Amino acid sequence: MFLAKVKKKIISVQRHPAYQGKTVYVVQPVEPNGQEVGHEWVAMDYVGAGVGDIVVCGGAPGVSKSLFNLELAPIRTLIMAIVDKINYNDNS
Amino acid sequence: MKIGVVVGVVWASKKVTELDGIRMCIVQPVSCEKKTVGNTLVVSDPLGLSASGDTIVYVTSADAAEAFENGYAPVDASIVQLVHSII
């Protein structure tokens, strides 16, 4: 799992049936201090996050299948939590 | 999942039976500002969503096989969404 900032929302008309009625966001992984790291990911919202939120993203093969009760779910990355507060000591 | 732009198509006359009738595209990963990120890769298109130049969302790893009708195919990247706009 990783910390990320929700950047933008993806609008699409044609998609896999498993994506019907679900919101998909572009997320940028960040360090606990807010610094951006690595490249962007696309993540499906599971908790009701919005653009600008710091969230916890992650996933593993087969997780979304049981989570959304679908037979086939080609969904890898999920937004699993919205972060309220981070306690972080940067000792390095 | 990641965003990419379809830059080409791969043709293969002999392939694994699970991939019969399935198009394979060359995809260049991009950021949401359409800036190039990393190297191109070959992505299967089981839903037949994309044409050359389209922006798409593709799913990687074991979940890519779930995009196929029977949930089984020897692939590790599949196109699942045709992007209309990013707001």
N, CA and C atoms of all chains as a GROMACS GRO file, in nm:
protein
  537
    1MET      N    1   0.084  -0.119   0.000
    1MET     CA    2   0.000   0.000   0.000
    1MET      C    3   0.088   0.125   0.000
    2PHE      N    4   0.036   0.232  -0.051
    2PHE     CA    5   0.114   0.355  -0.056
    2PHE      C    6   0.026   0.478  -0.036
    3LEU      N    7   0.091   0.584   0.012
    3LEU     CA    8   0.022   0.712   0.029
    3LEU      C    9   0.019   0.783  -0.106
    4ALA      N   10  -0.093   0.845  -0.138
    4ALA     CA   11  -0.101   0.916  -0.265
    4ALA      C   12  -0.196   1.034  -0.253
    5LYS      N   13  -0.179   1.127  -0.346
    5LYS     CA   14  -0.269   1.242  -0.352
    5LYS      C   15  -0.358   1.224  -0.475
    6VAL      N   16  -0.488   1.244  -0.456
    6VAL     CA   17  -0.582   1.230  -0.568
    6VAL      C   18  -0.567   1.354  -0.656
    7LYS      N   19  -0.531   1.332  -0.782
    7LYS     CA   20  -0.499   1.443  -0.872
    7LYS      C   21  -0.616   1.482  -0.961
    8LYS      N   22  -0.666   1.385  -1.036
    8LYS     CA   23  -0.772   1.413  -1.132
    8LYS      C   24  -0.867   1.296  -1.143
    9LYS      N   25  -0.981   1.322  -1.207
    9LYS     CA   26  -1.082   1.220  -1.225
    9LYS      C   27  -1.085   1.180  -1.372
   10ILE      N   28  -1.102   1.052  -1.399
   10ILE     CA   29  -1.106   1.005  -1.537
   10ILE      C   30  -1.251   0.985  -1.580
   11ILE      N   31  -1.286   1.048  -1.690
   11ILE     CA   32  -1.420   1.032  -1.746
   11ILE      C   33  -1.410   0.940  -1.867
   12SER      N   34  -1.496   0.838  -1.872
   12SER     CA   35  -1.493   0.751  -1.989
   12SER      C   36  -1.633   0.703  -2.023
   13VAL      N   37  -1.652   0.672  -2.149
   13VAL     CA   38  -1.782   0.624  -2.197
   13VAL      C   39  -1.775   0.474  -2.219
   14GLN      N   40  -1.670   0.431  -2.289
   14GLN     CA   41  -1.653   0.288  -2.314
   14GLN      C   42  -1.558   0.228  -2.211
   15ARG      N   43  -1.604   0.123  -2.145
   15ARG     CA   44  -1.520   0.060  -2.043
   15ARG      C   45  -1.564  -0.082  -2.017
   16HIS      N   46  -1.485  -0.152  -1.940
   16HIS     CA   47  -1.518  -0.289  -1.901
   16HIS      C   48  -1.643  -0.286  -1.811
   17PRO      N   49  -1.734  -0.384  -1.824
   17PRO     CA   50  -1.857  -0.384  -1.742
   17PRO      C   51  -1.830  -0.374  -1.592
   18ALA      N   52  -1.718  -0.423  -1.545
   18ALA     CA   53  -1.687  -0.415  -1.402
   18ALA      C   54  -1.666  -0.271  -1.355
   19TYR      N   55  -1.638  -0.179  -1.448
   19TYR     CA   56  -1.611  -0.039  -1.414
   19TYR      C   57  -1.738   0.045  -1.413
   20GLN      N   58  -1.851  -0.018  -1.448
   20GLN     CA   59  -1.978   0.056  -1.456
   20GLN      C   60  -2.017   0.113  -1.318
   21GLY      N   61  -2.048   0.242  -1.315
   21GLY     CA   62  -2.095   0.304  -1.191
   21GLY      C   63  -1.988   0.327  -1.086
   22LYS      N   64  -1.862   0.315  -1.124
   22LYS     CA   65  -1.755   0.337  -1.027
   22LYS      C   66  -1.667   0.454  -1.074
   23THR      N   67  -1.608   0.522  -0.976
   23THR     CA   68  -1.525   0.638  -1.010
   23THR      C   69  -1.378   0.598  -1.011
   24VAL      N   70  -1.309   0.648  -1.113
   24VAL     CA   71  -1.167   0.616  -1.128
   24VAL      C   72  -1.087   0.746  -1.126
   25TYR      N   73  -0.983   0.748  -1.043
   25TYR     CA   74  -0.902   0.870  -1.026
   25TYR      C   75  -0.757   0.846  -1.066
   26VAL      N   76  -0.690   0.956  -1.104
   26VAL     CA   77  -0.545   0.953  -1.121
   26VAL      C   78  -0.486   0.992  -0.987
   27VAL      N   79  -0.397   0.909  -0.931
   27VAL     CA   80  -0.335   0.940  -0.803
   27VAL      C   81  -0.184   0.951  -0.820
   28GLN      N   82  -0.124   1.044  -0.745
   28GLN     CA   83   0.021   1.064  -0.748
   28GLN      C   84   0.078   1.018  -0.614
   29PRO      N   85   0.162   0.914  -0.613
   29PRO     CA   86   0.223   0.871  -0.486
   29PRO      C   87   0.303   0.984  -0.422
   30VAL      N   88   0.291   0.997  -0.290
   30VAL     CA   89   0.362   1.103  -0.218
   30VAL      C   90   0.432   1.044  -0.095
   31GLU      N   91   0.535   1.116  -0.048
   31GLU     CA   92   0.601   1.085   0.079
   31GLU      C   93   0.510   1.137   0.190
   32PRO      N   94   0.531   1.090   0.316
   32PRO     CA   95   0.449   1.143   0.426
   32PRO      C   96   0.457   1.294   0.440
   33ASN      N   97   0.569   1.357   0.395
   33ASN     CA   98   0.580   1.502   0.404
   33ASN      C   99   0.517   1.575   0.286
   34GLY      N  100   0.456   1.501   0.195
   34GLY     CA  101   0.385   1.562   0.084
   34GLY      C  102   0.461   1.569  -0.046
   35GLN      N  103   0.588   1.529  -0.042
   35GLN     CA  104   0.671   1.535  -0.163
   35GLN      C  105   0.630   1.425  -0.262
   36GLU      N  106   0.617   1.461  -0.388
   36GLU     CA  107   0.573   1.362  -0.489
   36GLU      C  108   0.686   1.265  -0.522
   37VAL      N  109   0.652   1.138  -0.535
   37VAL     CA  110   0.751   1.036  -0.572
   37VAL      C  111   0.694   0.948  -0.683
   38GLY      N  112   0.781   0.905  -0.774
   38GLY     CA  113   0.742   0.809  -0.876
   38GLY      C  114   0.640   0.863  -0.974
   39HIS      N  115   0.575   0.770  -1.045
   39HIS     CA  116   0.481   0.809  -1.150
   39HIS      C  117   0.337   0.787  -1.104
   40GLU      N  118   0.246   0.844  -1.181
   40GLU     CA  119   0.104   0.839  -1.145
   40GLU      C  120   0.046   0.699  -1.163
   41TRP      N  121  -0.056   0.671  -1.084
   41TRP     CA  122  -0.133   0.548  -1.097
   41TRP      C  123  -0.279   0.584  -1.118
   42VAL      N  124  -0.352   0.488  -1.172
   42VAL     CA  125  -0.497   0.504  -1.182
   42VAL      C  126  -0.557   0.413  -1.076
   43ALA      N  127  -0.645   0.466  -0.993
   43ALA     CA  128  -0.702   0.387  -0.884
   43ALA      C  129  -0.853   0.402  -0.881
   44MET      N  130  -0.921   0.293  -0.845
   44MET     CA  131  -1.066   0.297  -0.834
   44MET      C  132  -1.105   0.334  -0.692
   45ASP      N  133  -1.204   0.421  -0.680
   45ASP     CA  134  -1.246   0.468  -0.550
   45ASP      C  135  -1.335   0.365  -0.481
   46TYR      N  136  -1.303   0.336  -0.354
   46TYR     CA  137  -1.387   0.244  -0.276
   46TYR      C  138  -1.444   0.311  -0.152
   47VAL      N  139  -1.393   0.429  -0.116
   47VAL     CA  140  -1.434   0.492   0.009
   47VAL      C  141  -1.499   0.629  -0.008
   48GLY      N  142  -1.507   0.680  -0.128
   48GLY     CA  143  -1.568   0.811  -0.149
   48GLY      C  144  -1.470   0.926  -0.140
   49ALA      N  145  -1.351   0.907  -0.194
   49ALA     CA  146  -1.249   1.012  -0.193
   49ALA      C  147  -1.281   1.117  -0.300
   50GLY      N  148  -1.216   1.233  -0.289
   50GLY     CA  149  -1.235   1.339  -0.388
   50GLY      C  150  -1.101   1.394  -0.430
   51VAL      N  151  -1.102   1.478  -0.534
   51VAL     CA  152  -0.978   1.537  -0.585
   51VAL      C  153  -0.914   1.624  -0.476
   52GLY      N  154  -0.783   1.607  -0.453
   52GLY     CA  155  -0.711   1.683  -0.352
   52GLY      C  156  -0.687   1.607  -0.223
   53ASP      N  157  -0.758   1.498  -0.201
   53ASP     CA  158  -0.743   1.419  -0.079
   53ASP      C  159  -0.612   1.341  -0.078
   54ILE      N  160  -0.554   1.323   0.041
   54ILE     CA  161  -0.443   1.230   0.058
   54ILE      C  162  -0.507   1.096   0.096
   55VAL      N  163  -0.471   0.991   0.023
   55VAL     CA  164  -0.539   0.862   0.041
   55VAL      C  165  -0.436   0.749   0.053
   56VAL      N  166  -0.486   0.634   0.097
   56VAL     CA  167  -0.405   0.512   0.097
   56VAL      C  168  -0.454   0.426  -0.019
   57CYS      N  169  -0.362   0.390  -0.108
   57CYS     CA  170  -0.396   0.308  -0.224
   57CYS      C  171  -0.324   0.174  -0.214
   58GLY      N  172  -0.380   0.078  -0.281
   58GLY     CA  173  -0.315  -0.052  -0.287
   58GLY      C  174  -0.405  -0.154  -0.352
   59GLY      N  175  -0.362  -0.277  -0.345
   59GLY     CA  176  -0.442  -0.383  -0.405
   59GLY      C  177  -0.356  -0.503  -0.434
   60ALA      N  178  -0.421  -0.614  -0.460
   60ALA     CA  179  -0.352  -0.737  -0.496
   60ALA      C  180  -0.444  -0.814  -0.588
   61PRO      N  181  -0.389  -0.907  -0.667
   61PRO     CA  182  -0.474  -0.982  -0.758
   61PRO      C  183  -0.589  -1.050  -0.686
   62GLY      N  184  -0.710  -1.029  -0.735
   62GLY     CA  185  -0.826  -1.097  -0.681
   62GLY      C  186  -0.899  -1.025  -0.570
   63VAL      N  187  -0.838  -0.918  -0.516
   63VAL     CA  188  -0.900  -0.847  -0.404
   63VAL      C  189  -1.030  -0.780  -0.447
   64SER      N  190  -1.024  -0.707  -0.560
   64SER     CA  191  -1.142  -0.632  -0.605
   64SER      C  192  -1.257  -0.725  -0.642
   65LYS      N  193  -1.223  -0.846  -0.682
   65LYS     CA  194  -1.326  -0.944  -0.719
   65LYS      C  195  -1.418  -0.973  -0.601
   66SER      N  196  -1.359  -0.998  -0.485
   66SER     CA  197  -1.440  -1.029  -0.368
   66SER      C  198  -1.498  -0.903  -0.307
   67LEU      N  199  -1.426  -0.792  -0.319
   67LEU     CA  200  -1.472  -0.666  -0.260
   67LEU      C  201  -1.599  -0.616  -0.328
   68PHE      N  202  -1.603  -0.621  -0.459
   68PHE     CA  203  -1.719  -0.571  -0.533
   68PHE      C  204  -1.818  -0.681  -0.568
   69ASN      N  205  -1.792  -0.804  -0.522
   69ASN     CA  206  -1.880  -0.917  -0.550
   69ASN      C  207  -1.902  -0.939  -0.700
   70LEU      N  208  -1.794  -0.936  -0.775
   70LEU     CA  209  -1.802  -0.952  -0.920
   70LEU      C  210  -1.739  -1.084  -0.960
   71GLU      N  211  -1.786  -1.137  -1.073
   71GLU     CA  212  -1.727  -1.262  -1.121
   71GLU      C  213  -1.591  -1.235  -1.186
   72LEU      N  214  -1.587  -1.126  -1.265
   72LEU     CA  215  -1.464  -1.086  -1.330
   72LEU      C  216  -1.438  -0.939  -1.300
   73ALA      N  217  -1.324  -0.911  -1.241
   73ALA     CA  218  -1.294  -0.773  -1.205
   73ALA      C  219  -1.151  -0.739  -1.240
   74PRO      N  220  -1.126  -0.684  -1.361
   74PRO     CA  221  -0.991  -0.644  -1.396
   74PRO      C  222  -0.952  -0.512  -1.330
   75ILE      N  223  -0.951  -0.509  -1.199
   75ILE     CA  224  -0.923  -0.387  -1.123
   75ILE      C  225  -0.806  -0.417  -1.030
   76ARG      N  226  -0.701  -0.337  -1.041
   76ARG     CA  227  -0.581  -0.366  -0.964
   76ARG      C  228  -0.567  -0.272  -0.843
   77THR      N  229  -0.568  -0.144  -0.868
   77THR     CA  230  -0.541  -0.048  -0.761
   77THR      C  231  -0.670   0.011  -0.707
   78LEU      N  232  -0.682   0.012  -0.576
   78LEU     CA  233  -0.802   0.066  -0.510
   78LEU      C  234  -0.763   0.177  -0.414
   79ILE      N  235  -0.853   0.276  -0.401
   79ILE     CA  236  -0.835   0.376  -0.294
   79ILE      C  237  -0.905   0.317  -0.172
   80MET      N  238  -0.826   0.288  -0.068
   80MET     CA  239  -0.879   0.211   0.045
   80MET      C  240  -0.905   0.293   0.170
   81ALA      N  241  -0.848   0.414   0.177
   81ALA     CA  242  -0.870   0.496   0.296
   81ALA      C  243  -0.841   0.642   0.264
   82ILE      N  244  -0.911   0.731   0.333
   82ILE     CA  245  -0.882   0.875   0.322
   82ILE      C  246  -0.807   0.915   0.448
   83VAL      N  247  -0.690   0.976   0.430
   83VAL     CA  248  -0.604   1.008   0.544
   83VAL      C  249  -0.650   1.137   0.610
   84ASP      N  250  -0.667   1.131   0.744
   84ASP     CA  251  -0.700   1.252   0.820
   84ASP      C  252  -0.572   1.320   0.870
   85LYS      N  253  -0.480   1.237   0.921
   85LYS     CA  254  -0.362   1.293   0.987
   85LYS      C  255  -0.248   1.192   0.979
   86ILE      N  256  -0.126   1.242   0.965
   86ILE     CA  257  -0.009   1.154   0.965
   86ILE      C  258   0.087   1.203   1.073
   87ASN      N  259   0.127   1.112   1.162
   87ASN     CA  260   0.236   1.142   1.256
   87ASN      C  261   0.363   1.086   1.198
   88TYR      N  262   0.456   1.171   1.166
   88TYR     CA  263   0.575   1.126   1.094
   88TYR      C  264   0.696   1.202   1.144
   89ASN      N  265   0.800   1.128   1.190
   89ASN     CA  266   0.925   1.190   1.235
   89ASN      C  267   1.032   1.165   1.132
   90ASP      N  268   1.079   1.269   1.070
   90ASP     CA  269   1.184   1.254   0.971
   90ASP      C  270   1.319   1.270   1.041
   91ASN      N  271   1.379   1.158   1.084
   91ASN     CA  272   1.505   1.163   1.159
   91ASN      C  273   1.628   1.158   1.070
   92SER      N  274   1.609   1.127   0.943
   92SER     CA  275   1.724   1.111   0.855
   92SER      C  276   1.786   1.245   0.820
   93MET      N  277  -0.338   0.011  -1.211
   93MET     CA  278  -0.383   0.062  -1.340
   93MET      C  279  -0.303   0.187  -1.377
   94LYS      N  280  -0.285   0.210  -1.504
   94LYS     CA  281  -0.209   0.326  -1.551
   94LYS      C  282  -0.273   0.384  -1.677
   95ILE      N  283  -0.235   0.509  -1.707
   95ILE     CA  284  -0.284   0.572  -1.830
   95ILE      C  285  -0.181   0.552  -1.940
   96GLY      N  286  -0.227   0.530  -2.062
   96GLY     CA  287  -0.136   0.515  -2.174
   96GLY      C  288  -0.199   0.564  -2.303
   97VAL      N  289  -0.115   0.582  -2.404
   97VAL     CA  290  -0.164   0.618  -2.537
   97VAL      C  291  -0.128   0.505  -2.632
   98VAL      N  292  -0.226   0.463  -2.714
   98VAL     CA  293  -0.201   0.357  -2.811
   98VAL      C  294  -0.120   0.416  -2.925
   99VAL      N  295  -0.001   0.360  -2.949
   99VAL     CA  296   0.085   0.414  -3.054
   99VAL      C  297   0.102   0.316  -3.171
  100GLY      N  298   0.049   0.194  -3.155
  100GLY     CA  299   0.063   0.098  -3.265
  100GLY      C  300  -0.010  -0.031  -3.235
  101VAL      N  301  -0.011  -0.118  -3.334
  101VAL     CA  302  -0.078  -0.247  -3.319
  101VAL      C  303   0.021  -0.358  -3.357
  102VAL      N  304   0.013  -0.470  -3.283
  102VAL     CA  305   0.098  -0.585  -3.315
  102VAL      C  306   0.013  -0.688  -3.388
  103TRP      N  307   0.063  -0.736  -3.502
  103TRP     CA  308  -0.006  -0.842  -3.575
  103TRP      C  309   0.069  -0.972  -3.553
  104ALA      N  310  -0.005  -1.079  -3.523
  104ALA     CA  311   0.057  -1.211  -3.510
  104ALA      C  312  -0.040  -1.313  -3.566
  105SER      N  313   0.007  -1.393  -3.664
  105SER     CA  314  -0.085  -1.490  -3.725
  105SER      C  315  -0.092  -1.617  -3.642
  106LYS      N  316   0.014  -1.648  -3.570
  106LYS     CA  317   0.013  -1.767  -3.486
  106LYS      C  318   0.028  -1.725  -3.340
  107LYS      N  319  -0.075  -1.754  -3.263
  107LYS     CA  320  -0.065  -1.717  -3.122
  107LYS      C  321  -0.142  -1.815  -3.034
  108VAL      N  322  -0.130  -1.799  -2.904
  108VAL     CA  323  -0.201  -1.883  -2.808
  108VAL      C  324  -0.351  -1.877  -2.837
  109THR      N  325  -0.420  -1.991  -2.829
  109THR     CA  326  -0.562  -1.994  -2.868
  109THR      C  327  -0.647  -1.895  -2.788
  110GLU      N  328  -0.612  -1.869  -2.663
  110GLU     CA  329  -0.689  -1.774  -2.582
  110GLU      C  330  -0.686  -1.634  -2.640
  111LEU      N  331  -0.583  -1.606  -2.720
  111LEU     CA  332  -0.568  -1.471  -2.775
  111LEU      C  333  -0.621  -1.461  -2.918
  112ASP      N  334  -0.688  -1.565  -2.967
  112ASP     CA  335  -0.745  -1.561  -3.102
  112ASP      C  336  -0.850  -1.450  -3.112
  113GLY      N  337  -0.837  -1.366  -3.211
  113GLY     CA  338  -0.933  -1.258  -3.230
  113GLY      C  339  -0.914  -1.142  -3.135
  114ILE      N  340  -0.810  -1.146  -3.054
  114ILE     CA  341  -0.782  -1.038  -2.960
  114ILE      C  342  -0.670  -0.952  -3.018
  115ARG      N  343  -0.693  -0.821  -3.018
  115ARG     CA  344  -0.593  -0.730  -3.070
  115ARG      C  345  -0.486  -0.702  -2.964
  116MET      N  346  -0.365  -0.684  -3.009
  116MET     CA  347  -0.258  -0.645  -2.918
  116MET      C  348  -0.204  -0.510  -2.962
  117CYS      N  349  -0.200  -0.415  -2.870
  117CYS     CA  350  -0.159  -0.279  -2.903
  117CYS      C  351  -0.026  -0.247  -2.839
  118ILE      N  352   0.048  -0.158  -2.902
  118ILE     CA  353   0.168  -0.103  -2.839
  118ILE      C  354   0.124   0.024  -2.767
  119VAL      N  355   0.152   0.029  -2.637
  119VAL     CA  356   0.104   0.140  -2.555
  119VAL      C  357   0.223   0.214  -2.494
  120GLN      N  358   0.217   0.345  -2.502
  120GLN     CA  359   0.316   0.430  -2.437
  120GLN      C  360   0.254   0.487  -2.309
  121PRO      N  361   0.305   0.449  -2.191
  121PRO     CA  362   0.251   0.506  -2.067
  121PRO      C  363   0.271   0.658  -2.064
  122VAL      N  364   0.169   0.730  -2.018
  122VAL     CA  365   0.178   0.876  -2.009
  122VAL      C  366   0.126   0.924  -1.874
  123SER      N  367   0.162   1.048  -1.838
  123SER     CA  368   0.103   1.110  -1.720
  123SER      C  369  -0.029   1.174  -1.761
  124CYS      N  370  -0.105   1.229  -1.664
  124CYS     CA  371  -0.234   1.285  -1.702
  124CYS      C  372  -0.220   1.414  -1.782
  125GLU      N  373  -0.098   1.471  -1.786
  125GLU     CA  374  -0.073   1.587  -1.874
  125GLU      C  375  -0.023   1.541  -2.010
  126LYS      N  376  -0.034   1.411  -2.037
  126LYS     CA  377   0.008   1.350  -2.165
  126LYS      C  378   0.160   1.353  -2.184
  127LYS      N  379   0.234   1.360  -2.073
  127LYS     CA  380   0.380   1.353  -2.082
  127LYS      C  381   0.424   1.208  -2.080
  128THR      N  382   0.520   1.172  -2.164
  128THR     CA  383   0.567   1.033  -2.175
  128THR      C  384   0.633   0.986  -2.045
  129VAL      N  385   0.600   0.863  -2.002
  129VAL     CA  386   0.660   0.805  -1.882
  129VAL      C  387   0.710   0.664  -1.916
  130GLY      N  388   0.839   0.643  -1.911
  130GLY     CA  389   0.894   0.508  -1.930
  130GLY      C  390   0.883   0.456  -2.073
  131ASN      N  391   0.899   0.324  -2.085
  131ASN     CA  392   0.905   0.260  -2.216
  131ASN      C  393   0.770   0.206  -2.260
  132THR      N  394   0.760   0.179  -2.392
  132THR     CA  395   0.635   0.123  -2.445
  132THR      C  396   0.621  -0.023  -2.404
  133LEU      N  397   0.499  -0.074  -2.408
  133LEU     CA  398   0.474  -0.214  -2.379
  133LEU      C  399   0.359  -0.264  -2.467
  134VAL      N  400   0.348  -0.396  -2.477
  134VAL     CA  401   0.240  -0.455  -2.554
  134VAL      C  402   0.125  -0.489  -2.459
  135VAL      N  403   0.005  -0.442  -2.493
  135VAL     CA  404  -0.112  -0.459  -2.407
  135VAL      C  405  -0.223  -0.524  -2.489
  136SER      N  406  -0.287  -0.626  -2.434
  136SER     CA  407  -0.399  -0.689  -2.505
  136SER      C  408  -0.524  -0.602  -2.493
  137ASP      N  409  -0.612  -0.613  -2.592
  137ASP     CA  410  -0.734  -0.532  -2.594
  137ASP      C  411  -0.855  -0.623  -2.611
  138PRO      N  412  -0.893  -0.698  -2.506
  138PRO     CA  413  -0.999  -0.798  -2.518
  138PRO      C  414  -1.137  -0.739  -2.550
  139LEU      N  415  -1.160  -0.612  -2.516
  139LEU     CA  416  -1.291  -0.552  -2.541
  139LEU      C  417  -1.295  -0.479  -2.675
  140GLY      N  418  -1.182  -0.469  -2.741
  140GLY     CA  419  -1.176  -0.399  -2.870
  140GLY      C  420  -1.210  -0.252  -2.857
  141LEU      N  421  -1.158  -0.187  -2.753
  141LEU     CA  422  -1.195  -0.048  -2.724
  141LEU      C  423  -1.116   0.054  -2.806
  142SER      N  424  -0.991   0.024  -2.833
  142SER     CA  425  -0.903   0.133  -2.873
  142SER      C  426  -0.865   0.130  -3.020
  143ALA      N  427  -0.830   0.248  -3.068
  143ALA     CA  428  -0.769   0.264  -3.200
  143ALA      C  429  -0.640   0.342  -3.178
  144SER      N  430  -0.559   0.350  -3.282
  144SER     CA  431  -0.431   0.418  -3.268
  144SER      C  432  -0.451   0.565  -3.231
  145GLY      N  433  -0.379   0.611  -3.131
  145GLY     CA  434  -0.388   0.750  -3.088
  145GLY      C  435  -0.478   0.772  -2.969
  146ASP      N  436  -0.556   0.670  -2.931
  146ASP     CA  437  -0.649   0.685  -2.818
  146ASP      C  438  -0.575   0.682  -2.684
  147THR      N  439  -0.629   0.757  -2.588
  147THR     CA  440  -0.580   0.748  -2.451
  147THR      C  441  -0.663   0.641  -2.381
  148ILE      N  442  -0.595   0.552  -2.310
  148ILE     CA  443  -0.665   0.439  -2.248
  148ILE      C  444  -0.616   0.420  -2.104
  149VAL      N  445  -0.692   0.339  -2.028
  149VAL     CA  446  -0.645   0.292  -1.898
  149VAL      C  447  -0.619   0.143  -1.913
  150TYR      N  448  -0.502   0.099  -1.873
  150TYR     CA  449  -0.474  -0.044  -1.877
  150TYR      C  450  -0.442  -0.098  -1.738
  151VAL      N  451  -0.478  -0.223  -1.718
  151VAL     CA  452  -0.456  -0.288  -1.588
  151VAL      C  453  -0.343  -0.389  -1.605
  152THR      N  454  -0.254  -0.396  -1.508
  152THR     CA  455  -0.140  -0.488  -1.517
  152THR      C  456  -0.152  -0.599  -1.413
  153SER      N  457  -0.061  -0.690  -1.420
  153SER     CA  458  -0.047  -0.807  -1.330
  153SER      C  459  -0.159  -0.908  -1.351
  154ALA      N  460  -0.181  -0.993  -1.254
  154ALA     CA  461  -0.275  -1.105  -1.269
  154ALA      C  462  -0.417  -1.060  -1.301
  155ASP      N  463  -0.454  -0.941  -1.259
  155ASP     CA  464  -0.589  -0.892  -1.284
  155ASP      C  465  -0.616  -0.865  -1.432
  156ALA      N  466  -0.510  -0.855  -1.512
  156ALA     CA  467  -0.528  -0.830  -1.655
  156ALA      C  468  -0.608  -0.942  -1.722
  157ALA      N  469  -0.589  -1.065  -1.676
  157ALA     CA  470  -0.660  -1.180  -1.734
  157ALA      C  471  -0.810  -1.172  -1.708
  158GLU      N  472  -0.849  -1.101  -1.603
  158GLU     CA  473  -0.991  -1.088  -1.567
  158GLU      C  474  -1.069  -1.006  -1.669
  159ALA      N  475  -0.999  -0.930  -1.751
  159ALA     CA  476  -1.067  -0.851  -1.854
  159ALA      C  477  -1.120  -0.939  -1.966
  160PHE      N  478  -1.071  -1.063  -1.974
  160PHE     CA  479  -1.119  -1.154  -2.077
  160PHE      C  480  -1.251  -1.218  -2.035
  161GLU      N  481  -1.325  -1.265  -2.136
  161GLU     CA  482  -1.459  -1.319  -2.113
  161GLU      C  483  -1.462  -1.434  -2.011
  162ASN      N  484  -1.365  -1.525  -2.026
  162ASN     CA  485  -1.366  -1.640  -1.935
  162ASN      C  486  -1.271  -1.621  -1.815
  163GLY      N  487  -1.208  -1.504  -1.808
  163GLY     CA  488  -1.121  -1.476  -1.694
  163GLY      C  489  -0.988  -1.546  -1.700
  164TYR      N  490  -0.957  -1.607  -1.813
  164TYR     CA  491  -0.828  -1.673  -1.823
  164TYR      C  492  -0.760  -1.640  -1.956
  165ALA      N  493  -0.640  -1.592  -1.950
  165ALA     CA  494  -0.559  -1.570  -2.069
  165ALA      C  495  -0.416  -1.543  -2.023
  166PRO      N  496  -0.317  -1.588  -2.102
  166PRO     CA  497  -0.179  -1.566  -2.061
  166PRO      C  498  -0.132  -1.424  -2.093
  167VAL      N  499  -0.185  -1.325  -2.027
  167VAL     CA  500  -0.146  -1.185  -2.048
  167VAL      C  501  -0.115  -1.119  -1.914
  168ASP      N  502  -0.039  -1.011  -1.919
  168ASP     CA  503  -0.016  -0.937  -1.794
  168ASP      C  504  -0.045  -0.788  -1.810
  169ALA      N  505  -0.116  -0.752  -1.918
  169ALA     CA  506  -0.162  -0.613  -1.934
  169ALA      C  507  -0.284  -0.613  -2.027
  170SER      N  508  -0.392  -0.548  -1.985
  170SER     CA  509  -0.514  -0.542  -2.066
  170SER      C  510  -0.572  -0.402  -2.063
  171ILE      N  511  -0.629  -0.360  -2.177
  171ILE     CA  512  -0.698  -0.231  -2.182
  171ILE      C  513  -0.838  -0.249  -2.126
  172VAL      N  514  -0.878  -0.164  -2.030
  172VAL     CA  515  -1.009  -0.178  -1.968
  172VAL      C  516  -1.096  -0.055  -1.984
  173GLN      N  517  -1.039   0.057  -2.020
  173GLN     CA  518  -1.117   0.181  -2.028
  173GLN      C  519  -1.063   0.268  -2.141
  174LEU      N  520  -1.155   0.325  -2.216
  174LEU     CA  521  -1.117   0.424  -2.316
  174LEU      C  522  -1.142   0.561  -2.253
  175VAL      N  523  -1.036   0.641  -2.237
  175VAL     CA  524  -1.050   0.768  -2.166
  175VAL      C  525  -1.115   0.872  -2.256
  176HIS      N  526  -1.222   0.934  -2.205
  176HIS     CA  527  -1.287   1.044  -2.278
  176HIS      C  528  -1.221   1.175  -2.240
  177SER      N  529  -1.210   1.200  -2.109
  177SER     CA  530  -1.139   1.320  -2.064
  177SER      C  531  -1.089   1.297  -1.922
  178ILE      N  532  -0.989   1.376  -1.884
  178ILE     CA  533  -0.937   1.372  -1.747
  178ILE      C  534  -0.957   1.511  -1.689
  179ILE      N  535  -1.040   1.520  -1.583
  179ILE     CA  536  -1.073   1.654  -1.529
  179ILE      C  537  -1.018   1.671  -1.387
   0.00000   0.00000   0.00000
